[in-house]
Amino acid sequence: MTLPYSEFNDDHKALACFITFRTYGTWLHGDRRGSVDRFHNRYGTPHLPPNPLREQYMKSLMKRPPVRLSRKQRKVVEDSIWDTCKTRKWILWAANARTNHVHSVVTADCGSKKARSILKAGATKTMRERGVWRSSRSPWADRGSRRRVYTRKHLMAAIDYVLYDQGE
């Protein structure tokens, strides 16, 4: 779909980035929900189909049990994201920590990959400082998703999704 020029900001720079990262071991390649790997990750293309053999293989590679965030941990993660954005003078439009993933919509003064890394590292550090994460390992899966948001319409949709479309 081609959007009219007037819906874009003046210089075609992203207004924000929709960042998602998952907890370790909670969505493996081959999962019934489908997955994306480094060979199949073009925007707008379908997920890889479920593959029980691949999922079992991925489970066999895991070095520890999957990580599920408690209510207290989720609160600390959200607090950390807000604090990180405030300290760095980023605009945080929305954040929502779930048991197995975290969504945020952020306008940052760096690339989306760096912003995602900073948010993940900050959340881990804050959880350790507040005594809700005692492991020396990160609670997060490698990488995550980063989608640039270019229009006000898509910004509002991303915020709405993060705040209201995540269930209880």
PyMOL commands that place a pseudoatom at each C-alpha (Angstrom):
pseudoatom trace, name=CA, resn=MET, resi=1, chain=A, elem=C, hetatm=0, pos=[0.000, 0.000, 0.000]
pseudoatom trace, name=CA, resn=THR, resi=2, chain=A, elem=C, hetatm=0, pos=[1.387, 3.403, -0.947]
pseudoatom trace, name=CA, resn=LEU, resi=3, chain=A, elem=C, hetatm=0, pos=[0.695, 6.128, 1.554]
pseudoatom trace, name=CA, resn=PRO, resi=4, chain=A, elem=C, hetatm=0, pos=[0.212, 9.707, 0.420]
pseudoatom trace, name=CA, resn=TYR, resi=5, chain=A, elem=C, hetatm=0, pos=[3.251, 11.905, 0.983]
pseudoatom trace, name=CA, resn=SER, resi=6, chain=A, elem=C, hetatm=0, pos=[1.418, 14.038, 3.564]
pseudoatom trace, name=CA, resn=GLU, resi=7, chain=A, elem=C, hetatm=0, pos=[1.184, 11.061, 5.946]
pseudoatom trace, name=CA, resn=PHE, resi=8, chain=A, elem=C, hetatm=0, pos=[4.974, 10.863, 6.204]
pseudoatom trace, name=CA, resn=ASN, resi=9, chain=A, elem=C, hetatm=0, pos=[6.985, 13.196, 8.350]
pseudoatom trace, name=CA, resn=ASP, resi=10, chain=A, elem=C, hetatm=0, pos=[8.799, 15.880, 6.362]
pseudoatom trace, name=CA, resn=ASP, resi=11, chain=A, elem=C, hetatm=0, pos=[12.200, 14.206, 5.988]
pseudoatom trace, name=CA, resn=HIS, resi=12, chain=A, elem=C, hetatm=0, pos=[11.075, 10.554, 5.769]
pseudoatom trace, name=CA, resn=LYS, resi=13, chain=A, elem=C, hetatm=0, pos=[12.911, 9.647, 8.963]
pseudoatom trace, name=CA, resn=ALA, resi=14, chain=A, elem=C, hetatm=0, pos=[11.272, 7.141, 11.242]
pseudoatom trace, name=CA, resn=LEU, resi=15, chain=A, elem=C, hetatm=0, pos=[9.102, 8.729, 13.927]
pseudoatom trace, name=CA, resn=ALA, resi=16, chain=A, elem=C, hetatm=0, pos=[9.805, 5.814, 16.266]
pseudoatom trace, name=CA, resn=CYS, resi=17, chain=A, elem=C, hetatm=0, pos=[10.814, 2.209, 16.422]
pseudoatom trace, name=CA, resn=PHE, resi=18, chain=A, elem=C, hetatm=0, pos=[8.632, -0.678, 17.570]
pseudoatom trace, name=CA, resn=ILE, resi=19, chain=A, elem=C, hetatm=0, pos=[11.030, -2.936, 19.504]
pseudoatom trace, name=CA, resn=THR, resi=20, chain=A, elem=C, hetatm=0, pos=[10.226, -6.434, 20.724]
pseudoatom trace, name=CA, resn=PHE, resi=21, chain=A, elem=C, hetatm=0, pos=[12.494, -8.850, 22.557]
pseudoatom trace, name=CA, resn=ARG, resi=22, chain=A, elem=C, hetatm=0, pos=[11.710, -12.267, 23.991]
pseudoatom trace, name=CA, resn=THR, resi=23, chain=A, elem=C, hetatm=0, pos=[12.797, -14.126, 27.056]
pseudoatom trace, name=CA, resn=TYR, resi=24, chain=A, elem=C, hetatm=0, pos=[15.199, -17.008, 26.617]
pseudoatom trace, name=CA, resn=GLY, resi=25, chain=A, elem=C, hetatm=0, pos=[13.768, -20.248, 25.239]
pseudoatom trace, name=CA, resn=THR, resi=26, chain=A, elem=C, hetatm=0, pos=[10.114, -19.243, 24.967]
pseudoatom trace, name=CA, resn=TRP, resi=27, chain=A, elem=C, hetatm=0, pos=[9.703, -19.188, 21.179]
pseudoatom trace, name=CA, resn=LEU, resi=28, chain=A, elem=C, hetatm=0, pos=[11.978, -21.601, 19.357]
pseudoatom trace, name=CA, resn=HIS, resi=29, chain=A, elem=C, hetatm=0, pos=[12.333, -22.222, 15.653]
pseudoatom trace, name=CA, resn=GLY, resi=30, chain=A, elem=C, hetatm=0, pos=[9.818, -24.888, 14.678]
pseudoatom trace, name=CA, resn=ASP, resi=31, chain=A, elem=C, hetatm=0, pos=[7.257, -23.674, 17.248]
pseudoatom trace, name=CA, resn=ARG, resi=32, chain=A, elem=C, hetatm=0, pos=[3.574, -24.135, 16.319]
pseudoatom trace, name=CA, resn=ARG, resi=33, chain=A, elem=C, hetatm=0, pos=[3.237, -20.324, 16.050]
pseudoatom trace, name=CA, resn=GLY, resi=34, chain=A, elem=C, hetatm=0, pos=[5.821, -20.271, 13.270]
pseudoatom trace, name=CA, resn=SER, resi=35, chain=A, elem=C, hetatm=0, pos=[9.138, -18.462, 13.486]
pseudoatom trace, name=CA, resn=VAL, resi=36, chain=A, elem=C, hetatm=0, pos=[11.614, -16.262, 11.651]
pseudoatom trace, name=CA, resn=ASP, resi=37, chain=A, elem=C, hetatm=0, pos=[15.270, -17.143, 11.193]
pseudoatom trace, name=CA, resn=ARG, resi=38, chain=A, elem=C, hetatm=0, pos=[18.183, -15.327, 9.567]
pseudoatom trace, name=CA, resn=PHE, resi=39, chain=A, elem=C, hetatm=0, pos=[17.352, -16.821, 6.173]
pseudoatom trace, name=CA, resn=HIS, resi=40, chain=A, elem=C, hetatm=0, pos=[13.614, -16.060, 6.340]
pseudoatom trace, name=CA, resn=ASN, resi=41, chain=A, elem=C, hetatm=0, pos=[13.200, -12.621, 7.843]
pseudoatom trace, name=CA, resn=ARG, resi=42, chain=A, elem=C, hetatm=0, pos=[12.083, -10.256, 5.116]
pseudoatom trace, name=CA, resn=TYR, resi=43, chain=A, elem=C, hetatm=0, pos=[9.384, -7.854, 6.271]
pseudoatom trace, name=CA, resn=GLY, resi=44, chain=A, elem=C, hetatm=0, pos=[5.884, -8.877, 5.208]
pseudoatom trace, name=CA, resn=THR, resi=45, chain=A, elem=C, hetatm=0, pos=[6.740, -12.468, 4.407]
pseudoatom trace, name=CA, resn=PRO, resi=46, chain=A, elem=C, hetatm=0, pos=[5.093, -15.343, 6.292]
pseudoatom trace, name=CA, resn=HIS, resi=47, chain=A, elem=C, hetatm=0, pos=[6.663, -17.043, 9.290]
pseudoatom trace, name=CA, resn=LEU, resi=48, chain=A, elem=C, hetatm=0, pos=[8.313, -20.406, 8.819]
pseudoatom trace, name=CA, resn=PRO, resi=49, chain=A, elem=C, hetatm=0, pos=[5.741, -23.156, 9.304]
pseudoatom trace, name=CA, resn=PRO, resi=50, chain=A, elem=C, hetatm=0, pos=[5.693, -25.306, 12.449]
pseudoatom trace, name=CA, resn=ASN, resi=51, chain=A, elem=C, hetatm=0, pos=[8.315, -28.044, 12.448]
pseudoatom trace, name=CA, resn=PRO, resi=52, chain=A, elem=C, hetatm=0, pos=[8.262, -30.334, 15.508]
pseudoatom trace, name=CA, resn=LEU, resi=53, chain=A, elem=C, hetatm=0, pos=[11.635, -31.883, 14.632]
pseudoatom trace, name=CA, resn=ARG, resi=54, chain=A, elem=C, hetatm=0, pos=[13.313, -28.486, 14.394]
pseudoatom trace, name=CA, resn=GLU, resi=55, chain=A, elem=C, hetatm=0, pos=[11.675, -27.380, 17.637]
pseudoatom trace, name=CA, resn=GLN, resi=56, chain=A, elem=C, hetatm=0, pos=[12.931, -30.527, 19.403]
pseudoatom trace, name=CA, resn=TYR, resi=57, chain=A, elem=C, hetatm=0, pos=[16.417, -29.916, 18.031]
pseudoatom trace, name=CA, resn=MET, resi=58, chain=A, elem=C, hetatm=0, pos=[16.324, -26.298, 19.251]
pseudoatom trace, name=CA, resn=LYS, resi=59, chain=A, elem=C, hetatm=0, pos=[15.239, -27.504, 22.710]
pseudoatom trace, name=CA, resn=SER, resi=60, chain=A, elem=C, hetatm=0, pos=[18.196, -29.896, 22.776]
pseudoatom trace, name=CA, resn=LEU, resi=61, chain=A, elem=C, hetatm=0, pos=[20.551, -26.944, 22.255]
pseudoatom trace, name=CA, resn=MET, resi=62, chain=A, elem=C, hetatm=0, pos=[19.181, -24.990, 25.219]
pseudoatom trace, name=CA, resn=LYS, resi=63, chain=A, elem=C, hetatm=0, pos=[21.653, -24.585, 28.062]
pseudoatom trace, name=CA, resn=ARG, resi=64, chain=A, elem=C, hetatm=0, pos=[19.010, -23.810, 30.692]
pseudoatom trace, name=CA, resn=PRO, resi=65, chain=A, elem=C, hetatm=0, pos=[15.232, -23.783, 31.172]
pseudoatom trace, name=CA, resn=PRO, resi=66, chain=A, elem=C, hetatm=0, pos=[13.062, -21.181, 29.424]
pseudoatom trace, name=CA, resn=VAL, resi=67, chain=A, elem=C, hetatm=0, pos=[12.660, -17.857, 31.239]
pseudoatom trace, name=CA, resn=ARG, resi=68, chain=A, elem=C, hetatm=0, pos=[9.199, -16.623, 32.229]
pseudoatom trace, name=CA, resn=LEU, resi=69, chain=A, elem=C, hetatm=0, pos=[8.976, -13.248, 33.905]
pseudoatom trace, name=CA, resn=SER, resi=70, chain=A, elem=C, hetatm=0, pos=[7.007, -12.911, 37.127]
pseudoatom trace, name=CA, resn=ARG, resi=71, chain=A, elem=C, hetatm=0, pos=[4.689, -9.970, 37.755]
pseudoatom trace, name=CA, resn=LYS, resi=72, chain=A, elem=C, hetatm=0, pos=[7.381, -8.311, 39.882]
pseudoatom trace, name=CA, resn=GLN, resi=73, chain=A, elem=C, hetatm=0, pos=[10.045, -8.837, 37.200]
pseudoatom trace, name=CA, resn=ARG, resi=74, chain=A, elem=C, hetatm=0, pos=[7.730, -7.411, 34.522]
pseudoatom trace, name=CA, resn=LYS, resi=75, chain=A, elem=C, hetatm=0, pos=[7.161, -4.286, 36.618]
pseudoatom trace, name=CA, resn=VAL, resi=76, chain=A, elem=C, hetatm=0, pos=[10.919, -3.845, 37.090]
pseudoatom trace, name=CA, resn=VAL, resi=77, chain=A, elem=C, hetatm=0, pos=[11.497, -4.261, 33.329]
pseudoatom trace, name=CA, resn=GLU, resi=78, chain=A, elem=C, hetatm=0, pos=[8.881, -1.607, 32.522]
pseudoatom trace, name=CA, resn=ASP, resi=79, chain=A, elem=C, hetatm=0, pos=[10.336, 0.743, 35.165]
pseudoatom trace, name=CA, resn=SER, resi=80, chain=A, elem=C, hetatm=0, pos=[13.791, 0.221, 33.671]
pseudoatom trace, name=CA, resn=ILE, resi=81, chain=A, elem=C, hetatm=0, pos=[12.608, 1.040, 30.159]
pseudoatom trace, name=CA, resn=TRP, resi=82, chain=A, elem=C, hetatm=0, pos=[10.950, 4.244, 31.375]
pseudoatom trace, name=CA, resn=ASP, resi=83, chain=A, elem=C, hetatm=0, pos=[14.084, 5.211, 33.364]
pseudoatom trace, name=CA, resn=THR, resi=84, chain=A, elem=C, hetatm=0, pos=[16.421, 4.444, 30.458]
pseudoatom trace, name=CA, resn=CYS, resi=85, chain=A, elem=C, hetatm=0, pos=[14.367, 6.574, 28.094]
pseudoatom trace, name=CA, resn=LYS, resi=86, chain=A, elem=C, hetatm=0, pos=[14.156, 9.425, 30.588]
pseudoatom trace, name=CA, resn=THR, resi=87, chain=A, elem=C, hetatm=0, pos=[17.917, 9.356, 31.260]
pseudoatom trace, name=CA, resn=ARG, resi=88, chain=A, elem=C, hetatm=0, pos=[18.780, 9.247, 27.552]
pseudoatom trace, name=CA, resn=LYS, resi=89, chain=A, elem=C, hetatm=0, pos=[16.109, 11.827, 26.673]
pseudoatom trace, name=CA, resn=TRP, resi=90, chain=A, elem=C, hetatm=0, pos=[14.370, 9.378, 24.359]
pseudoatom trace, name=CA, resn=ILE, resi=91, chain=A, elem=C, hetatm=0, pos=[10.644, 9.499, 23.815]
pseudoatom trace, name=CA, resn=LEU, resi=92, chain=A, elem=C, hetatm=0, pos=[8.960, 6.386, 25.151]
pseudoatom trace, name=CA, resn=TRP, resi=93, chain=A, elem=C, hetatm=0, pos=[5.522, 6.136, 23.592]
pseudoatom trace, name=CA, resn=ALA, resi=94, chain=A, elem=C, hetatm=0, pos=[4.596, 2.797, 25.152]
pseudoatom trace, name=CA, resn=ALA, resi=95, chain=A, elem=C, hetatm=0, pos=[6.078, -0.206, 26.945]
pseudoatom trace, name=CA, resn=ASN, resi=96, chain=A, elem=C, hetatm=0, pos=[4.588, -3.514, 28.018]
pseudoatom trace, name=CA, resn=ALA, resi=97, chain=A, elem=C, hetatm=0, pos=[6.479, -6.389, 29.623]
pseudoatom trace, name=CA, resn=ARG, resi=98, chain=A, elem=C, hetatm=0, pos=[4.777, -9.772, 29.326]
pseudoatom trace, name=CA, resn=THR, resi=99, chain=A, elem=C, hetatm=0, pos=[5.759, -13.166, 30.754]
pseudoatom trace, name=CA, resn=ASN, resi=100, chain=A, elem=C, hetatm=0, pos=[7.753, -14.108, 27.650]
pseudoatom trace, name=CA, resn=HIS, resi=101, chain=A, elem=C, hetatm=0, pos=[8.376, -10.878, 25.725]
pseudoatom trace, name=CA, resn=VAL, resi=102, chain=A, elem=C, hetatm=0, pos=[8.650, -7.110, 25.971]
pseudoatom trace, name=CA, resn=HIS, resi=103, chain=A, elem=C, hetatm=0, pos=[7.251, -4.527, 23.553]
pseudoatom trace, name=CA, resn=SER, resi=104, chain=A, elem=C, hetatm=0, pos=[8.215, -0.872, 23.407]
pseudoatom trace, name=CA, resn=VAL, resi=105, chain=A, elem=C, hetatm=0, pos=[7.685, 2.016, 21.032]
pseudoatom trace, name=CA, resn=VAL, resi=106, chain=A, elem=C, hetatm=0, pos=[10.600, 4.414, 21.293]
pseudoatom trace, name=CA, resn=THR, resi=107, chain=A, elem=C, hetatm=0, pos=[12.030, 7.459, 19.535]
pseudoatom trace, name=CA, resn=ALA, resi=108, chain=A, elem=C, hetatm=0, pos=[15.770, 7.306, 20.203]
pseudoatom trace, name=CA, resn=ASP, resi=109, chain=A, elem=C, hetatm=0, pos=[18.795, 9.278, 19.044]
pseudoatom trace, name=CA, resn=CYS, resi=110, chain=A, elem=C, hetatm=0, pos=[20.573, 6.104, 17.913]
pseudoatom trace, name=CA, resn=GLY, resi=111, chain=A, elem=C, hetatm=0, pos=[19.840, 3.178, 15.652]
pseudoatom trace, name=CA, resn=SER, resi=112, chain=A, elem=C, hetatm=0, pos=[17.111, 0.719, 16.536]
pseudoatom trace, name=CA, resn=LYS, resi=113, chain=A, elem=C, hetatm=0, pos=[19.576, -2.137, 17.051]
pseudoatom trace, name=CA, resn=LYS, resi=114, chain=A, elem=C, hetatm=0, pos=[21.535, -0.110, 19.597]
pseudoatom trace, name=CA, resn=ALA, resi=115, chain=A, elem=C, hetatm=0, pos=[18.327, 1.085, 21.292]
pseudoatom trace, name=CA, resn=ARG, resi=116, chain=A, elem=C, hetatm=0, pos=[17.135, -2.515, 21.626]
pseudoatom trace, name=CA, resn=SER, resi=117, chain=A, elem=C, hetatm=0, pos=[20.481, -3.565, 23.123]
pseudoatom trace, name=CA, resn=ILE, resi=118, chain=A, elem=C, hetatm=0, pos=[20.427, -0.662, 25.576]
pseudoatom trace, name=CA, resn=LEU, resi=119, chain=A, elem=C, hetatm=0, pos=[16.868, -1.480, 26.694]
pseudoatom trace, name=CA, resn=LYS, resi=120, chain=A, elem=C, hetatm=0, pos=[17.674, -5.179, 27.182]
pseudoatom trace, name=CA, resn=ALA, resi=121, chain=A, elem=C, hetatm=0, pos=[20.902, -4.484, 29.080]
pseudoatom trace, name=CA, resn=GLY, resi=122, chain=A, elem=C, hetatm=0, pos=[19.239, -1.863, 31.246]
pseudoatom trace, name=CA, resn=ALA, resi=123, chain=A, elem=C, hetatm=0, pos=[16.362, -4.177, 32.104]
pseudoatom trace, name=CA, resn=THR, resi=124, chain=A, elem=C, hetatm=0, pos=[18.754, -6.961, 33.103]
pseudoatom trace, name=CA, resn=LYS, resi=125, chain=A, elem=C, hetatm=0, pos=[20.867, -4.599, 35.211]
pseudoatom trace, name=CA, resn=THR, resi=126, chain=A, elem=C, hetatm=0, pos=[17.839, -3.137, 36.974]
pseudoatom trace, name=CA, resn=MET, resi=127, chain=A, elem=C, hetatm=0, pos=[16.377, -6.593, 37.682]
pseudoatom trace, name=CA, resn=ARG, resi=128, chain=A, elem=C, hetatm=0, pos=[19.709, -7.605, 39.262]
pseudoatom trace, name=CA, resn=GLU, resi=129, chain=A, elem=C, hetatm=0, pos=[19.931, -4.387, 41.291]
pseudoatom trace, name=CA, resn=ARG, resi=130, chain=A, elem=C, hetatm=0, pos=[16.406, -4.896, 42.626]
pseudoatom trace, name=CA, resn=GLY, resi=131, chain=A, elem=C, hetatm=0, pos=[17.060, -8.538, 43.436]
pseudoatom trace, name=CA, resn=VAL, resi=132, chain=A, elem=C, hetatm=0, pos=[14.542, -10.077, 41.028]
pseudoatom trace, name=CA, resn=TRP, resi=133, chain=A, elem=C, hetatm=0, pos=[17.135, -11.623, 38.664]
pseudoatom trace, name=CA, resn=ARG, resi=134, chain=A, elem=C, hetatm=0, pos=[20.015, -13.470, 40.286]
pseudoatom trace, name=CA, resn=SER, resi=135, chain=A, elem=C, hetatm=0, pos=[21.442, -15.381, 37.326]
pseudoatom trace, name=CA, resn=SER, resi=136, chain=A, elem=C, hetatm=0, pos=[24.705, -14.313, 35.728]
pseudoatom trace, name=CA, resn=ARG, resi=137, chain=A, elem=C, hetatm=0, pos=[23.087, -15.058, 32.354]
pseudoatom trace, name=CA, resn=SER, resi=138, chain=A, elem=C, hetatm=0, pos=[20.777, -12.744, 30.497]
pseudoatom trace, name=CA, resn=PRO, resi=139, chain=A, elem=C, hetatm=0, pos=[17.054, -13.468, 30.703]
pseudoatom trace, name=CA, resn=TRP, resi=140, chain=A, elem=C, hetatm=0, pos=[16.705, -12.537, 27.019]
pseudoatom trace, name=CA, resn=ALA, resi=141, chain=A, elem=C, hetatm=0, pos=[16.901, -14.462, 23.782]
pseudoatom trace, name=CA, resn=ASP, resi=142, chain=A, elem=C, hetatm=0, pos=[19.429, -13.185, 21.267]
pseudoatom trace, name=CA, resn=ARG, resi=143, chain=A, elem=C, hetatm=0, pos=[18.378, -10.253, 19.150]
pseudoatom trace, name=CA, resn=GLY, resi=144, chain=A, elem=C, hetatm=0, pos=[14.692, -9.376, 18.774]
pseudoatom trace, name=CA, resn=SER, resi=145, chain=A, elem=C, hetatm=0, pos=[12.480, -7.414, 16.417]
pseudoatom trace, name=CA, resn=ARG, resi=146, chain=A, elem=C, hetatm=0, pos=[12.886, -3.798, 15.317]
pseudoatom trace, name=CA, resn=ARG, resi=147, chain=A, elem=C, hetatm=0, pos=[10.336, -2.137, 13.062]
pseudoatom trace, name=CA, resn=ARG, resi=148, chain=A, elem=C, hetatm=0, pos=[10.625, 1.475, 12.039]
pseudoatom trace, name=CA, resn=VAL, resi=149, chain=A, elem=C, hetatm=0, pos=[7.446, 3.543, 12.264]
pseudoatom trace, name=CA, resn=TYR, resi=150, chain=A, elem=C, hetatm=0, pos=[7.157, 6.316, 9.661]
pseudoatom trace, name=CA, resn=THR, resi=151, chain=A, elem=C, hetatm=0, pos=[3.616, 7.669, 9.876]
pseudoatom trace, name=CA, resn=ARG, resi=152, chain=A, elem=C, hetatm=0, pos=[1.463, 9.052, 12.669]
pseudoatom trace, name=CA, resn=LYS, resi=153, chain=A, elem=C, hetatm=0, pos=[-1.182, 6.471, 11.802]
pseudoatom trace, name=CA, resn=HIS, resi=154, chain=A, elem=C, hetatm=0, pos=[1.283, 3.600, 12.241]
pseudoatom trace, name=CA, resn=LEU, resi=155, chain=A, elem=C, hetatm=0, pos=[2.700, 5.179, 15.398]
pseudoatom trace, name=CA, resn=MET, resi=156, chain=A, elem=C, hetatm=0, pos=[-0.763, 5.271, 16.957]
pseudoatom trace, name=CA, resn=ALA, resi=157, chain=A, elem=C, hetatm=0, pos=[-1.401, 1.682, 15.831]
pseudoatom trace, name=CA, resn=ALA, resi=158, chain=A, elem=C, hetatm=0, pos=[1.877, 0.492, 17.401]
pseudoatom trace, name=CA, resn=ILE, resi=159, chain=A, elem=C, hetatm=0, pos=[1.114, 2.293, 20.680]
pseudoatom trace, name=CA, resn=ASP, resi=160, chain=A, elem=C, hetatm=0, pos=[-2.405, 0.866, 20.716]
pseudoatom trace, name=CA, resn=TYR, resi=161, chain=A, elem=C, hetatm=0, pos=[-1.101, -2.649, 20.077]
pseudoatom trace, name=CA, resn=VAL, resi=162, chain=A, elem=C, hetatm=0, pos=[1.482, -2.423, 22.866]
pseudoatom trace, name=CA, resn=LEU, resi=163, chain=A, elem=C, hetatm=0, pos=[-0.892, -0.946, 25.436]
pseudoatom trace, name=CA, resn=TYR, resi=164, chain=A, elem=C, hetatm=0, pos=[-4.218, -2.610, 24.651]
pseudoatom trace, name=CA, resn=ASP, resi=165, chain=A, elem=C, hetatm=0, pos=[-3.767, -5.709, 22.487]
pseudoatom trace, name=CA, resn=GLN, resi=166, chain=A, elem=C, hetatm=0, pos=[-1.636, -7.826, 24.801]
pseudoatom trace, name=CA, resn=GLY, resi=167, chain=A, elem=C, hetatm=0, pos=[-4.363, -9.414, 26.906]
pseudoatom trace, name=CA, resn=GLU, resi=168, chain=A, elem=C, hetatm=0, pos=[-4.557, -9.322, 30.695]
for i in range(1, 168): cmd.bond("trace and resi %d" % i, "trace and resi %d" % (i + 1))
show_as sticks, trace
zoom trace
